[in-house]
Amino acid sequence: MNYELVTQFIKQTFNTDHFIPLHEPRFIGNEKAYLNECIDSTYVSSVGKFVDQFEAEFARTVGTKYAIATVNGTAALHVSLLLAGVSNGDEVITQPLTFIATANAISYIGASPIFVDVDLDTMGLSPQSLKHFLEQNCDVVQHKCINRTNGKIIKACVPMHTFGHPCRIDEIKSICDEWHLALVEDAAESLGSYYRGQHTGTFGCVGAFSFNGNKIITSGGGGVIVTNDEALAKQAKHITTTAKIPHKWEYVHDEVAYNYRLPNLNAALLCAQLENLEKFLTNKRVLASIYERFFADTTMTFVKEPENSHSNYWLQSILLENRAQRDEFLTYTNENDVMTRPIWRLMTKLDMFKECQHTDLHNALFLEDRIVNIPSSVRL
Ligand SMILES: *Cc1c(COP(=O)(O)O)cnc(C)c1O
């Protein structure tokens, strides 16, 4: 395979001979203006108008009633799981092909992940694998899903929309409803992605997004929890802000909680970034069609959005023929100033999670050997 041709093509597409990162942020709007305004106001920290403004605008963008900003996406996931009722000793079903934060957030609570397989086309949690696991191993007893193999309660299911491509979230939701599992979406990568016209992250009781530096929009670091449930929204705000009871001067906190609030400074950056989301999304879809046409004439397969969905194409990816080819491709491109990365090592292969229960992971193993991300930044 001619990796040189691919490297040349990517350099031509990004119109440079210099190093091309996998994904870099773009600050082309009101970022500096809002940051200056924030500094001039002195409200750079845990209160300020940009946090409120961002929360309102984000909720409108994804179509939920509420949005609660957090310090990062992992914190948003951690709190989302608490809101879904997950507690110490419970179990939570997720996919093994994900960024570590998904499994970490489950572990922070003292719960254990169970890994079910992904679908080949979406790279996200497979409803078939989920259903099969539940039918083989679980019983519903008094509205609770009990894992027969250890007697533990499975409280929730956390599918993830890999690289922004929506998984079969409607099927997953109906299985979760049937088995009394709370649905918590890890939508960290999928801002701007829709499944059958509905924004990802809004199908379950709560959803979590990330605004880390490599995501489609960034606040440096940041995250958000979305929900349509007023009680959950209030609880989210409460436990991300040290559970302080509002009072003019008294320090009264009614539970052990978290300092997970997004600083106003980061929210200022995020308000400006959100204004350009549509522009970024359009730009990424143009890049996807350029890549798609190019890779059609190669032995590599460009990964397209799955059916019934509209993807943000956050990280563009290709499928190589086998692991050896993948490694050759990674070596060549990275040695020639084109940053590429393999998909994540499966969670079930990491020391912390290798004892966790899992299904047959046929598809996850197949994709782990073959998927590579290629430069995906917005070209402006
Ligand atoms: C980025 C990401 C998160 C959250 O990451 P933070 O860096 O904590 O904002 C969670 N899950 C997935 C799948 C991610 O890609």
The ligand as a MOL file (V3000), in Angstrom:
LIG
                    3D

  0  0  0     0  0            999 V3000
M  V30 BEGIN CTAB
M  V30 COUNTS 15 15 0 0 0
M  V30 BEGIN ATOM
M  V30 1 C -13.3170 13.3130 25.9720 0
M  V30 2 C -14.1370 12.2120 26.4990 0
M  V30 3 C -14.6720 12.2110 27.8140 0
M  V30 4 C -14.4610 13.3000 28.8150 0
M  V30 5 O -13.2210 13.8270 28.8080 0
M  V30 6 P -12.7070 15.1030 29.6250 0
M  V30 7 O -11.3200 15.1900 29.1390 0
M  V30 8 O -12.8230 14.7630 31.0730 0
M  V30 9 O -13.5220 16.3100 29.2740 0
M  V30 10 C -15.4700 11.1500 28.1840 0
M  V30 11 N -15.7460 10.1440 27.3450 0
M  V30 12 C -15.2690 10.1090 26.0880 0
M  V30 13 C -15.6490 8.9800 25.2060 0
M  V30 14 C -14.4360 11.1260 25.6260 0
M  V30 15 O -13.9620 11.0690 24.3750 0
M  V30 END ATOM
M  V30 BEGIN BOND
M  V30 1 1 1 2
M  V30 2 1 2 3
M  V30 3 2 2 14
M  V30 4 1 3 4
M  V30 5 2 3 10
M  V30 6 1 4 5
M  V30 7 1 5 6
M  V30 8 2 6 7
M  V30 9 1 6 8
M  V30 10 1 6 9
M  V30 11 1 10 11
M  V30 12 2 11 12
M  V30 13 1 12 13
M  V30 14 1 12 14
M  V30 15 1 14 15
M  V30 END BOND
M  V30 END CTAB
M  END
